[in-house]
Amino acid sequence: MLAGEVADLRVIALLDDYAGFETSLYGQHGIALLVELYSGGETRRILLDTGQEAAPILHNMEILGIDPAAIDCIFLSHCHYDHTGGLAGILRAIGREIPVVAHPELFRENYIRKPFLRHIGVSRENSPEAIRAAGGHLLLTGEAFAPMPGVFSTGEVPRRVAFEDQAIGTYNLEGGRLTLDNLRDDMSLVVNVSGRGLVILTGCGHAGIINIINQARKIAGIRRVAGVIGGFHLIEAGEERIRKTAAALAREVEGLVVAGHCTGPAACSELARVLGDRFQLLHAGKTVVFS
């Protein structure tokens, strides 16, 4: 079990597929969550994912009054371009050396074949060399670990929930062959908030959001889940999986479910129906506080 807790947590969506109503914030397919952690009189900030490119995130940060230099660490949920594309640009804006945490398979050649063959993994502009040149110290691990007390990565997530089919039609280039990708690199960030329980932050949740919740509980030794925020990749899921996911989230999560990015309109509609006011839609500029 990974010990520790934080006193207060604030999660700010710096980027999502949608922007806030009546704002000048930018929306773009992708996600970037600023995780602000308050503990022992100190504040630490972790950026979860970096969208497709740095420009809209930096634009939104300026409007929201957030200095990129305040970011202490970047955590990448998985390899896809809409989660890693802005990495080098954001590191340059931060202007100092910080850790970049990701899975060891982050830089694999990753492709999709529908509607046509294209590479969807980490771009050449974000190669290991480019990341290091921009000030990023790569920490590549598939193990669960805590970058600070009360905050931890899930590491690789076991896939045990029967209805959470993770296949999304992506392929890895291995030994000259395209092999079906099982998205082993999908990892989430978990915060143990004092007196509240676990808050789980996902990029796409390719491992399955209920699998992720189970993994977080196992690592922390804590059952209470105060909230789940991020993308759940249900945009192409069938009605049965969406229905079962919504029912499971209603049982397993005590507080808010804040979903956006790749969750999809059908799943968001079902989540709103089942969860009522415990469901909120994620968008650029959205802030959620746990204290």
C-alpha positions as a Markdown table, in Angstrom:
| # | Residue | x | y | z |
|---|---|---|---|---|
| 1 | Met | 0.0 | 0.0 | 0.0 |
| 2 | Leu | 1.2 | 3.5 | -0.8 |
| 3 | Ala | 0.7 | 5.7 | 2.2 |
| 4 | Gly | 0.0 | 9.4 | 2.8 |
| 5 | Glu | -2.8 | 11.9 | 2.1 |
| 6 | Val | -3.2 | 15.5 | 0.9 |
| 7 | Ala | -5.3 | 18.1 | 2.7 |
| 8 | Asp | -6.9 | 19.7 | -0.4 |
| 9 | Leu | -7.1 | 19.0 | -4.1 |
| 10 | Arg | -8.0 | 21.2 | -7.0 |
| 11 | Val | -8.3 | 19.9 | -10.5 |
| 12 | Ile | -8.4 | 22.4 | -13.4 |
| 13 | Ala | -9.2 | 21.3 | -16.9 |
| 14 | Leu | -6.7 | 23.2 | -19.0 |
| 15 | Leu | -7.9 | 21.5 | -22.2 |
| 16 | Asp | -10.8 | 19.3 | -23.2 |
| 17 | Asp | -12.7 | 18.6 | -26.4 |
| 18 | Tyr | -15.1 | 21.4 | -25.4 |
| 19 | Ala | -14.5 | 24.8 | -23.9 |
| 20 | Gly | -16.5 | 26.6 | -21.2 |
| 21 | Phe | -19.7 | 28.4 | -22.2 |
| 22 | Glu | -19.3 | 32.1 | -22.9 |
| 23 | Thr | -15.5 | 32.1 | -22.5 |
| 24 | Ser | -12.5 | 32.8 | -24.8 |
| 25 | Leu | -11.0 | 29.5 | -23.8 |
| 26 | Tyr | -10.0 | 27.1 | -26.5 |
| 27 | Gly | -11.3 | 23.5 | -26.9 |
| 28 | Gln | -9.4 | 20.8 | -28.9 |
| 29 | His | -9.7 | 17.0 | -29.1 |
| 30 | Gly | -7.5 | 16.0 | -26.2 |
| 31 | Ile | -7.1 | 16.5 | -22.5 |
| 32 | Ala | -4.9 | 18.3 | -20.0 |
| 33 | Leu | -5.7 | 18.4 | -16.3 |
| 34 | Leu | -3.7 | 20.6 | -13.8 |
| 35 | Val | -3.7 | 18.8 | -10.5 |
| 36 | Glu | -3.0 | 21.2 | -7.6 |
| 37 | Leu | -2.2 | 19.5 | -4.3 |
| 38 | Tyr | -2.1 | 21.2 | -0.9 |
| 39 | Ser | -0.4 | 19.5 | 2.0 |
| 40 | Gly | 1.8 | 20.6 | 4.9 |
| 41 | Gly | 1.5 | 24.3 | 4.0 |
| 42 | Glu | 2.9 | 23.6 | 0.5 |
| 43 | Thr | 1.4 | 23.4 | -3.0 |
| 44 | Arg | 2.6 | 21.0 | -5.7 |
| 45 | Arg | 1.2 | 20.9 | -9.3 |
| 46 | Ile | 1.1 | 17.9 | -11.6 |
| 47 | Leu | 0.0 | 18.2 | -15.2 |
| 48 | Leu | -1.9 | 15.1 | -16.4 |
| 49 | Asp | -1.5 | 14.9 | -20.2 |
| 50 | Thr | -0.6 | 17.6 | -22.7 |
| 51 | Gly | -3.3 | 17.6 | -25.4 |
| 52 | Gln | -2.5 | 17.6 | -29.1 |
| 53 | Glu | -0.3 | 20.7 | -29.0 |
| 54 | Ala | 0.9 | 23.3 | -26.5 |
| 55 | Ala | -0.6 | 26.4 | -28.0 |
| 56 | Pro | -4.3 | 26.0 | -26.8 |
| 57 | Ile | -3.2 | 24.9 | -23.4 |
| 58 | Leu | -0.9 | 27.8 | -22.9 |
| 59 | His | -3.6 | 30.2 | -24.2 |
| 60 | Asn | -6.0 | 28.8 | -21.7 |
| 61 | Met | -3.4 | 29.0 | -18.9 |
| 62 | Glu | -2.9 | 32.7 | -19.6 |
| 63 | Ile | -6.6 | 33.4 | -19.5 |
| 64 | Leu | -7.0 | 31.4 | -16.2 |
| 65 | Gly | -4.0 | 33.2 | -14.7 |
| 66 | Ile | -1.8 | 30.1 | -14.3 |
| 67 | Asp | 2.0 | 30.4 | -14.8 |
| 68 | Pro | 3.4 | 27.3 | -16.6 |
| 69 | Ala | 6.5 | 27.7 | -14.4 |
| 70 | Ala | 4.4 | 26.6 | -11.5 |
| 71 | Ile | 4.1 | 23.0 | -12.8 |
| 72 | Asp | 6.3 | 20.6 | -10.9 |
| 73 | Cys | 5.8 | 17.3 | -12.8 |
| 74 | Ile | 4.1 | 16.0 | -15.9 |
| 75 | Phe | 2.3 | 12.7 | -15.9 |
| 76 | Leu | 1.4 | 11.1 | -19.2 |
| 77 | Ser | -1.5 | 8.6 | -19.2 |
| 78 | His | -0.6 | 6.9 | -22.4 |
| 79 | Cys | 1.1 | 7.4 | -25.8 |
| 80 | His | -1.6 | 8.8 | -28.0 |
| 81 | Tyr | -1.1 | 12.1 | -29.8 |
| 82 | Asp | -4.0 | 13.9 | -28.1 |
| 83 | His | -2.4 | 13.3 | -24.8 |
| 84 | Thr | 1.3 | 13.8 | -25.6 |
| 85 | Gly | 1.4 | 16.3 | -28.5 |
| 86 | Gly | 2.0 | 19.4 | -26.4 |
| 87 | Leu | 4.7 | 18.0 | -24.2 |
| 88 | Ala | 7.9 | 19.6 | -25.5 |
| 89 | Gly | 6.2 | 22.9 | -26.0 |
| 90 | Ile | 4.9 | 23.0 | -22.5 |
| 91 | Leu | 8.2 | 22.0 | -21.1 |
| 92 | Arg | 9.8 | 24.9 | -22.9 |
| 93 | Ala | 7.2 | 27.2 | -21.4 |
| 94 | Ile | 7.9 | 25.9 | -17.9 |
| 95 | Gly | 11.5 | 26.8 | -18.5 |
| 96 | Arg | 13.2 | 24.5 | -16.0 |
| 97 | Glu | 13.9 | 20.8 | -15.5 |
| 98 | Ile | 11.0 | 18.7 | -14.2 |
| 99 | Pro | 10.2 | 15.0 | -14.1 |
| 100 | Val | 8.0 | 13.5 | -16.9 |
| 101 | Val | 6.4 | 10.2 | -15.7 |
| 102 | Ala | 5.1 | 7.7 | -18.2 |
| 103 | His | 5.0 | 4.0 | -19.1 |
| 104 | Pro | 8.1 | 2.3 | -20.6 |
| 105 | Glu | 6.1 | 1.6 | -23.8 |
| 106 | Leu | 5.3 | 5.3 | -24.4 |
| 107 | Phe | 7.5 | 5.6 | -27.5 |
| 108 | Arg | 6.3 | 2.6 | -29.4 |
| 109 | Glu | 5.1 | 2.8 | -33.0 |
| 110 | Asn | 1.3 | 3.0 | -32.6 |
| 111 | Tyr | -1.2 | 3.0 | -35.5 |
| 112 | Ile | -4.9 | 3.1 | -36.4 |
| 113 | Arg | -6.2 | 1.7 | -39.7 |
| 114 | Lys | -9.7 | 3.3 | -39.8 |
| 115 | Pro | -10.6 | 5.3 | -41.7 |
| 116 | Phe | -7.1 | 5.1 | -43.0 |
| 117 | Leu | -3.6 | 4.1 | -41.8 |
| 118 | Arg | -2.0 | 6.7 | -39.6 |
| 119 | His | 0.4 | 7.0 | -36.7 |
| 120 | Ile | -1.3 | 8.1 | -33.5 |
| 121 | Gly | 1.5 | 7.7 | -31.0 |
| 122 | Val | 4.1 | 10.1 | -29.7 |
| 123 | Ser | 5.3 | 12.5 | -32.5 |
| 124 | Arg | 8.9 | 13.0 | -33.5 |
| 125 | Glu | 8.6 | 16.5 | -32.1 |
| 126 | Asn | 8.3 | 14.8 | -28.7 |
| 127 | Ser | 11.0 | 12.2 | -29.0 |
| 128 | Pro | 13.0 | 11.4 | -25.9 |
| 129 | Glu | 15.8 | 13.6 | -27.2 |
| 130 | Ala | 13.4 | 16.5 | -27.7 |
| 131 | Ile | 11.9 | 16.0 | -24.3 |
| 132 | Arg | 15.3 | 16.0 | -22.6 |
| 133 | Ala | 16.4 | 19.1 | -24.6 |
| 134 | Ala | 13.3 | 20.9 | -23.4 |
| 135 | Gly | 14.0 | 20.1 | -19.7 |
| 136 | Gly | 12.1 | 16.9 | -19.2 |
| 137 | His | 13.6 | 14.1 | -17.1 |
| 138 | Leu | 12.0 | 10.9 | -18.3 |
| 139 | Leu | 10.9 | 8.5 | -15.5 |
| 140 | Leu | 9.5 | 5.5 | -17.4 |
| 141 | Thr | 7.8 | 2.9 | -15.2 |
| 142 | Gly | 4.8 | 0.6 | -15.4 |
| 143 | Glu | 4.8 | 0.1 | -11.6 |
| 144 | Ala | 2.6 | 1.9 | -9.2 |
| 145 | Phe | 4.6 | 4.5 | -7.3 |
| 146 | Ala | 4.0 | 7.8 | -5.4 |
| 147 | Pro | 5.6 | 11.0 | -6.7 |
| 148 | Met | 4.6 | 12.6 | -3.4 |
| 149 | Pro | 2.8 | 11.4 | -0.2 |
| 150 | Gly | -0.9 | 10.9 | -0.9 |
| 151 | Val | -0.5 | 10.8 | -4.7 |
| 152 | Phe | 0.2 | 7.8 | -6.8 |
| 153 | Ser | 0.2 | 6.3 | -10.3 |
| 154 | Thr | -1.9 | 3.1 | -10.8 |
| 155 | Gly | 0.9 | 1.6 | -12.9 |
| 156 | Glu | -0.4 | -1.0 | -15.4 |
| 157 | Val | -4.0 | -1.8 | -14.6 |
| 158 | Pro | -5.1 | -5.5 | -14.6 |
| 159 | Arg | -8.1 | -6.1 | -16.9 |
| 160 | Arg | -10.6 | -8.2 | -15.0 |
| 161 | Val | -14.0 | -6.6 | -15.4 |
| 162 | Ala | -15.8 | -8.7 | -18.1 |
| 163 | Phe | -17.8 | -5.9 | -19.7 |
| 164 | Glu | -14.8 | -3.6 | -20.1 |
| 165 | Asp | -13.5 | -4.6 | -23.5 |
| 166 | Gln | -10.4 | -2.5 | -24.1 |
| 167 | Ala | -9.8 | -3.2 | -27.8 |
| 168 | Ile | -10.1 | 0.0 | -29.8 |
| 169 | Gly | -8.6 | -1.1 | -33.1 |
| 170 | Thr | -5.0 | 0.3 | -32.6 |
| 171 | Tyr | -1.9 | -1.6 | -33.6 |
| 172 | Asn | 1.8 | -1.7 | -32.7 |
| 173 | Leu | 4.6 | -2.1 | -35.2 |
| 174 | Glu | 6.7 | -5.0 | -33.8 |
| 175 | Gly | 9.3 | -6.8 | -35.8 |
| 176 | Gly | 7.9 | -5.6 | -39.1 |
| 177 | Arg | 4.4 | -6.7 | -38.2 |
| 178 | Leu | 1.3 | -4.8 | -37.1 |
| 179 | Thr | 0.0 | -6.5 | -33.9 |
| 180 | Leu | -3.2 | -5.6 | -32.0 |
| 181 | Asp | -2.5 | -3.1 | -29.3 |
| 182 | Asn | -3.6 | -4.0 | -25.8 |
| 183 | Leu | -2.9 | -0.5 | -24.4 |
| 184 | Arg | -0.8 | -1.7 | -21.6 |
| 185 | Asp | 0.6 | 1.8 | -21.1 |
| 186 | Asp | -2.7 | 3.2 | -19.9 |
| 187 | Met | -2.2 | 4.6 | -16.4 |
| 188 | Ser | -4.1 | 6.9 | -14.2 |
| 189 | Leu | -3.3 | 9.2 | -11.3 |
| 190 | Val | -4.9 | 8.8 | -7.8 |
| 191 | Val | -5.0 | 11.3 | -5.0 |
| 192 | Asn | -6.0 | 10.4 | -1.4 |
| 193 | Val | -7.7 | 13.4 | 0.0 |
| 194 | Ser | -7.9 | 13.6 | 3.8 |
| 195 | Gly | -11.3 | 12.8 | 5.1 |
| 196 | Arg | -12.7 | 12.3 | 1.6 |
| 197 | Gly | -11.1 | 9.2 | 0.1 |
| 198 | Leu | -9.7 | 8.6 | -3.4 |
| 199 | Val | -10.0 | 10.9 | -6.4 |
| 200 | Ile | -9.1 | 9.1 | -9.6 |
| 201 | Leu | -7.9 | 11.1 | -12.6 |
| 202 | Thr | -7.8 | 9.5 | -16.1 |
| 203 | Gly | -6.7 | 10.4 | -19.5 |
| 204 | Cys | -8.8 | 8.1 | -21.7 |
| 205 | Gly | -9.3 | 5.3 | -19.2 |
| 206 | His | -8.5 | 2.7 | -21.8 |
| 207 | Ala | -8.0 | 0.1 | -19.1 |
| 208 | Gly | -11.6 | 0.5 | -18.2 |
| 209 | Ile | -12.8 | 2.9 | -15.5 |
| 210 | Ile | -14.0 | 0.2 | -13.2 |
| 211 | Asn | -10.8 | -1.8 | -13.6 |
| 212 | Ile | -9.0 | 1.5 | -12.7 |
| 213 | Ile | -11.1 | 2.1 | -9.6 |
| 214 | Asn | -10.3 | -1.5 | -8.4 |
| 215 | Gln | -6.6 | -1.0 | -9.0 |
| 216 | Ala | -6.6 | 2.3 | -7.1 |
| 217 | Arg | -8.3 | 0.7 | -4.1 |
| 218 | Lys | -5.9 | -2.2 | -4.1 |
| 219 | Ile | -2.8 | 0.0 | -4.2 |
| 220 | Ala | -4.1 | 2.5 | -1.6 |
| 221 | Gly | -5.8 | 0.0 | 0.7 |
| 222 | Ile | -8.8 | 2.4 | 0.7 |
| 223 | Arg | -12.3 | 1.7 | -0.6 |
| 224 | Arg | -13.9 | 5.1 | -0.5 |
| 225 | Val | -13.9 | 6.8 | -3.9 |
| 226 | Ala | -14.7 | 10.5 | -3.6 |
| 227 | Gly | -14.6 | 11.2 | -7.3 |
| 228 | Val | -13.5 | 10.3 | -10.8 |
| 229 | Ile | -12.5 | 12.8 | -13.4 |
| 230 | Gly | -11.4 | 12.5 | -17.0 |
| 231 | Gly | -12.1 | 10.6 | -20.2 |
| 232 | Phe | -13.6 | 7.0 | -20.1 |
| 233 | His | -13.3 | 6.1 | -23.8 |
| 234 | Leu | -16.9 | 5.0 | -24.2 |
| 235 | Ile | -17.4 | 7.0 | -27.4 |
| 236 | Glu | -17.6 | 3.8 | -29.5 |
| 237 | Ala | -19.0 | 1.5 | -26.8 |
| 238 | Gly | -22.2 | -0.3 | -27.2 |
| 239 | Glu | -25.4 | 0.3 | -25.2 |
| 240 | Glu | -24.8 | -2.6 | -22.8 |
| 241 | Arg | -21.3 | -1.6 | -21.8 |
| 242 | Ile | -22.4 | 2.0 | -21.3 |
| 243 | Arg | -25.3 | 0.9 | -19.2 |
| 244 | Lys | -23.2 | -1.4 | -17.0 |
| 245 | Thr | -20.5 | 1.2 | -16.6 |
| 246 | Ala | -23.0 | 3.9 | -15.5 |
| 247 | Ala | -24.5 | 1.5 | -13.0 |
| 248 | Ala | -21.1 | 0.4 | -11.6 |
| 249 | Leu | -20.0 | 4.0 | -11.2 |
| 250 | Ala | -23.2 | 4.8 | -9.3 |
| 251 | Arg | -22.3 | 2.0 | -6.9 |
| 252 | Glu | -18.6 | 2.5 | -6.6 |
| 253 | Val | -18.2 | 6.3 | -6.5 |
| 254 | Glu | -19.5 | 8.2 | -3.5 |
| 255 | Gly | -19.1 | 11.7 | -5.0 |
| 256 | Leu | -18.7 | 13.3 | -8.4 |
| 257 | Val | -18.2 | 11.7 | -11.8 |
| 258 | Val | -16.8 | 14.4 | -14.1 |
| 259 | Ala | -16.5 | 13.0 | -17.6 |
| 260 | Gly | -15.4 | 14.5 | -20.9 |
| 261 | His | -12.9 | 14.0 | -23.8 |
| 262 | Cys | -13.5 | 10.5 | -25.3 |
| 263 | Thr | -16.4 | 9.5 | -23.0 |
| 264 | Gly | -18.9 | 10.3 | -25.8 |
| 265 | Pro | -22.4 | 11.9 | -25.8 |
| 266 | Ala | -24.3 | 8.6 | -25.4 |
| 267 | Ala | -22.3 | 7.7 | -22.3 |
| 268 | Cys | -22.5 | 11.2 | -20.9 |
| 269 | Ser | -26.3 | 11.1 | -21.3 |
| 270 | Glu | -26.6 | 7.8 | -19.5 |
| 271 | Leu | -24.3 | 8.9 | -16.8 |
| 272 | Ala | -26.4 | 12.0 | -16.3 |
| 273 | Arg | -29.6 | 9.9 | -16.2 |
| 274 | Val | -28.2 | 7.4 | -13.6 |
| 275 | Leu | -26.1 | 9.7 | -11.5 |
| 276 | Gly | -28.2 | 12.9 | -11.5 |
| 277 | Asp | -26.4 | 15.8 | -10.0 |
| 278 | Arg | -23.4 | 13.6 | -9.1 |
| 279 | Phe | -22.5 | 13.8 | -12.8 |
| 280 | Gln | -20.8 | 16.8 | -14.4 |
| 281 | Leu | -19.5 | 17.4 | -17.9 |
| 282 | Leu | -15.8 | 18.1 | -18.2 |
| 283 | His | -14.8 | 21.2 | -20.3 |
| 284 | Ala | -11.8 | 23.5 | -20.6 |
| 285 | Gly | -11.8 | 25.8 | -17.6 |
| 286 | Lys | -13.8 | 23.4 | -15.4 |
| 287 | Thr | -12.5 | 23.4 | -11.8 |
| 288 | Val | -13.3 | 20.7 | -9.2 |
| 289 | Val | -12.3 | 21.0 | -5.6 |
| 290 | Phe | -12.0 | 18.3 | -2.9 |
| 291 | Ser | -11.1 | 19.5 | 0.6 |
